[in-house]
Amino acid sequence: MKPPYGITSRILKLVSSISEKIGEVNSAHLNKPPTELRKKNRIKTIQSSLEIEGNAMTVKQITDLLDEKRVIAPQKDILEVKNAIEVYDKLDKFNLFDINSLLSAHKVLMKGLIESAGRFRTTSVGIVKGERVGHIAPPGKMVHALIKSLLSYLENDDDLLLIKSCVFHYEFEFIHPFLDGNGRMGRLWQTLILREYSPVFEFLPIETLIKERQHDYYSALSKSDNQGHSTLFIEFILQIINTSLEELLRTQKVTLSQEGRILHFRKEVGNSYFTRQDYLRIYKGISQATASRDLKEATEKKVIEKIGDKRTTKYKFIE
């Protein structure tokens, strides 16, 4: 069964804007960031997602923990971080449409924190906001069927994966399938979904902006509850994604060096023959003269070999 939501003009504008920015990200070769940036962004993701849930550890403390340095912090906070590091390191092992993968991820994320890690709740729960119950989740006996239906929608519905990732996030929070860890699991699974849309999302710290707008995040969830559909929440999360991509392009867009361009291009073509025009198709922002200079320098350094002359010239990377 398809969850209730509408496609508004705002949603369409945001999807268009995000798609354009993904194109810019790909052109700037930011879709696969360098190792150090991936590590930095992963730490920001973990810190932000856990801070939303009350974890007090800082980016520096998490960095120190990764570097196996001594960290002074509550044991519960340290365990939450270690679990989060482990689960994000295992993203490749999870099938985003599989209910057992979902349970396995929760088991890793919440091990040692709750007895029911990796198991759906069987009791009824209410989410308290302030001094009142803000949301009554569906009965425990319905959870398995609801999550199964949600995963089926995610796999089979024709809507854009970008939109479905937001719908999943909302519906997951609404169902509240676990006794604890629902917020961090919802954000984790949306990351898993989004990276199917573009690899840039695996290391884009969307959670940092959610943390900064935490009140708006919970407000969008609450208002969507009251309206009986997730349209408002979809708009909110798409705006977060759009802003995250804006920040990435503003702060990380750099001009690659000749060596950097050649190394990146090698990943694109492998051992196949290529021409200068093939090189320019990847690097649309450089001139023909720059492309010729890049290839000439790489040839002189014996990184590539040149075959033919003038219009028949082809190149191939030397193994």
C-alpha positions in Angstrom: 0.0 0.0 0.0 1.3 3.4 -1.0 1.8 5.8 1.9 -0.2 9.1 1.7 1.6 12.2 0.4 1.2 14.7 -2.4 3.7 16.1 -5.0 3.6 19.9 -4.6 5.2 22.6 -6.8 7.7 23.1 -4.0 8.7 19.5 -4.1 9.1 19.6 -7.9 11.3 22.7 -7.7 13.5 21.2 -5.0 13.9 17.9 -6.9 14.9 20.0 -10.0 17.4 22.0 -7.9 18.9 18.9 -6.3 19.2 17.2 -9.8 21.1 20.3 -11.1 23.4 20.3 -8.1 24.1 16.6 -8.5 25.2 17.4 -12.1 27.5 20.1 -10.8 28.9 17.7 -8.1 29.6 15.1 -10.9 31.3 17.7 -13.1 33.5 18.9 -10.2 34.3 15.2 -9.4 33.0 15.6 -5.9 30.8 12.5 -6.1 33.7 10.4 -4.8 35.5 12.6 -2.3 39.1 11.9 -1.2 39.7 9.6 1.8 40.3 12.4 4.3 37.1 14.3 3.4 35.1 11.0 3.5 36.4 10.4 7.0 35.7 14.0 8.1 32.1 13.9 6.8 31.4 10.5 8.2 32.4 11.7 11.7 30.2 14.8 11.3 27.3 12.5 10.2 27.7 10.2 13.3 28.2 13.1 15.7 25.1 15.0 14.5 22.8 12.0 14.3 23.7 11.0 17.9 23.6 14.5 19.3 20.0 14.7 18.1 19.4 11.7 20.4 21.2 13.3 23.4 24.8 12.0 22.9 27.2 14.7 24.1 30.4 13.5 22.3 32.1 16.1 20.1 33.6 15.7 16.6 37.1 15.8 18.2 36.2 13.0 20.7 34.8 10.8 17.9 37.9 11.5 15.8 40.1 10.5 18.7 38.1 7.4 19.2 38.6 6.4 15.6 42.3 7.1 16.0 42.3 4.8 19.0 43.2 7.6 21.4 41.9 7.7 25.0 38.5 9.5 25.3 36.9 10.6 28.5 33.1 10.5 28.1 30.1 8.5 29.5 30.4 4.8 28.6 26.9 4.9 27.0 27.9 7.7 24.7 31.2 5.9 23.7 29.2 2.7 23.0 26.7 4.6 20.9 29.5 6.1 18.8 31.3 2.8 18.4 28.1 1.1 17.2 27.4 3.9 14.8 30.9 3.8 13.3 30.5 0.0 12.9 27.1 0.2 11.2 28.2 3.0 8.8 31.2 1.0 7.9 28.9 -1.9 6.9 26.6 0.1 4.6 27.7 -2.1 1.6 26.5 -5.2 3.4 22.9 -4.0 3.8 20.1 -4.5 1.3 17.9 -1.4 1.5 14.7 -3.4 0.5 15.3 -6.3 2.9 13.6 -6.5 6.3 16.4 -8.7 7.7 19.0 -6.2 6.7 17.0 -3.5 8.5 17.0 -5.7 11.7 20.7 -6.5 11.3 21.6 -2.8 11.1 19.5 -2.1 14.2 21.2 -4.9 16.0 24.6 -3.4 15.3 23.5 0.2 16.1 21.9 -0.7 19.4 24.0 -3.6 20.7 24.7 -3.3 24.4 22.2 -0.4 24.7 18.9 -2.2 24.7 18.0 -5.9 25.2 15.8 -6.0 22.1 18.5 -4.8 19.6 17.7 -6.2 16.2 14.1 -7.1 17.1 10.8 -5.2 16.4 8.8 -4.0 19.4 5.8 -6.1 20.4 4.3 -3.7 22.8 2.4 -0.4 22.3 4.4 2.9 22.7 3.7 6.6 22.9 6.2 9.3 22.1 6.3 11.9 24.8 6.9 15.5 23.8 7.3 17.8 26.8 4.5 17.0 29.2 2.2 15.4 26.7 2.1 12.3 24.5 2.8 13.7 21.0 2.4 10.5 19.0 0.8 7.1 19.5 2.6 4.6 17.4 0.7 1.7 15.7 0.3 -1.4 17.9 3.3 -3.8 18.2 1.5 -6.6 16.4 1.2 -4.5 13.3 4.9 -3.4 13.1 6.2 -6.3 11.0 3.5 -6.0 8.4 3.8 -2.2 8.2 7.6 -2.3 7.7 7.2 -5.0 5.1 4.7 -2.9 3.2 6.9 0.2 3.5 9.9 -1.7 2.1 7.7 -3.0 -0.8 6.7 0.6 -1.6 10.4 1.6 -1.5 11.3 -1.1 -4.0 8.4 -1.1 -6.3 6.8 2.3 -6.5 7.5 4.5 -9.6 8.2 7.7 -7.8 11.7 9.1 -7.7 14.0 7.4 -5.3 14.8 10.9 -3.9 11.2 11.4 -2.9 10.8 7.8 -1.7 13.8 8.3 0.6 11.9 11.1 2.4 8.6 9.2 2.5 10.5 6.2 4.0 12.1 8.4 6.7 8.7 9.9 7.7 6.8 6.6 7.7 9.6 4.8 9.6 9.4 7.4 12.4 5.6 7.2 12.3 5.6 3.4 12.7 8.3 3.6 15.4 9.2 -0.1 14.9 11.8 -0.4 17.7 11.7 0.4 21.4 14.7 2.7 20.9 17.0 3.9 18.1 14.2 4.8 15.6 15.5 8.3 14.9 19.1 7.2 14.1 17.8 4.2 12.1 15.5 6.3 10.0 18.4 8.7 9.2 20.8 5.8 8.5 18.3 4.1 6.1 17.6 7.3 4.3 21.4 7.6 3.7 21.4 4.1 2.3 18.5 5.0 0.0 20.0 8.3 -1.1 23.4 6.7 -2.1 21.5 4.6 -4.6 20.4 7.9 -6.1 24.0 9.3 -6.1 27.2 8.1 -4.4 27.8 11.6 -3.0 25.2 11.0 -0.4 27.1 8.2 1.4 29.5 10.9 2.8 27.3 14.0 2.7 26.6 14.9 6.3 22.9 15.8 5.9 22.4 15.0 9.6 24.5 18.1 10.5 21.8 20.4 9.0 19.0 18.3 10.6 20.7 18.8 14.0 21.0 22.6 13.4 17.3 22.7 12.5 16.2 20.1 15.1 13.2 22.0 16.2 12.0 22.3 12.6 12.7 18.7 12.0 10.4 17.5 14.8 7.9 20.2 13.9 7.7 18.9 10.3 7.2 15.3 11.7 4.5 16.5 14.1 2.6 18.6 11.5 2.7 15.7 9.0 1.2 13.5 11.7 -1.6 16.0 12.2 -2.2 16.3 8.4 -2.2 12.6 7.9 0.4 12.6 5.1 4.1 13.2 4.8 4.0 16.0 2.2 5.3 18.7 4.5 8.1 16.5 5.8 9.2 15.6 2.2 9.5 19.4 1.5 11.6 19.9 4.7 14.0 17.0 4.0 14.4 17.9 0.4 15.3 21.5 1.4 17.9 20.0 3.8 19.4 17.9 1.0 19.4 20.8 -1.3 21.2 23.0 1.2 23.8 20.3 2.0 24.7 20.1 -1.7 25.0 23.9 -1.9 27.4 23.8 1.0 29.4 21.0 -0.6 29.7 22.9 -3.9 30.6 26.1 -2.1 33.3 24.7 0.2 34.8 21.8 -1.7 34.7 22.7 -5.3 38.4 23.0 -6.3 40.3 23.0 -9.5 42.0 19.6 -10.0 45.7 19.7 -10.8 47.0 18.0 -14.0 48.1 15.0 -12.0 44.7 14.9 -10.3 42.8 15.0 -13.6 44.9 12.2 -15.0 44.5 10.0 -12.0 40.7 10.5 -11.9 40.5 9.9 -15.7 42.3 6.6 -15.3 39.5 5.4 -13.0 37.0 6.3 -15.8 38.7 4.6 -18.8 40.7 1.8 -17.2 42.9 0.1 -19.8 40.8 1.2 -22.8 42.2 3.4 -25.6 40.9 7.0 -25.6 41.3 10.3 -27.5 41.7 13.9 -26.4 38.0 14.4 -27.1 37.2 11.6 -24.6 39.3 13.4 -22.1 37.5 16.7 -22.8 34.1 15.0 -22.4 35.1 14.3 -18.8 36.7 17.7 -18.1 34.3 20.1 -19.9 35.7 23.1 -18.0 39.3 22.9 -19.4 40.5 24.1 -22.8 41.8 22.0 -25.7 45.3 23.4 -25.0 45.1 22.3 -21.4 43.9 18.9 -22.4 46.8 18.5 -24.8 49.3 19.7 -22.2 47.9 17.2 -19.6 48.2 14.3 -22.0 51.7 15.4 -23.2 53.0 15.6 -19.6 51.5 12.2 -18.7 53.1 10.7 -21.8 56.5 12.2 -20.9 56.1 10.8 -17.4 55.3 7.4 -18.9 51.9 7.3 -17.3 50.2 6.9 -20.7 51.4 5.9 -24.1 50.6 7.7 -27.3 49.6 5.8 -30.5 49.3 7.4 -33.9 49.6 11.1 -34.9 47.4 14.1 -35.3 43.8 13.1 -36.0 44.6 9.4 -35.5 46.2 9.9 -32.1 45.0 7.7 -29.3 46.2 7.1 -25.8 46.3 4.2 -23.3 47.4 4.0 -19.7 50.5 2.0 -19.1 50.0 -0.8 -16.6 
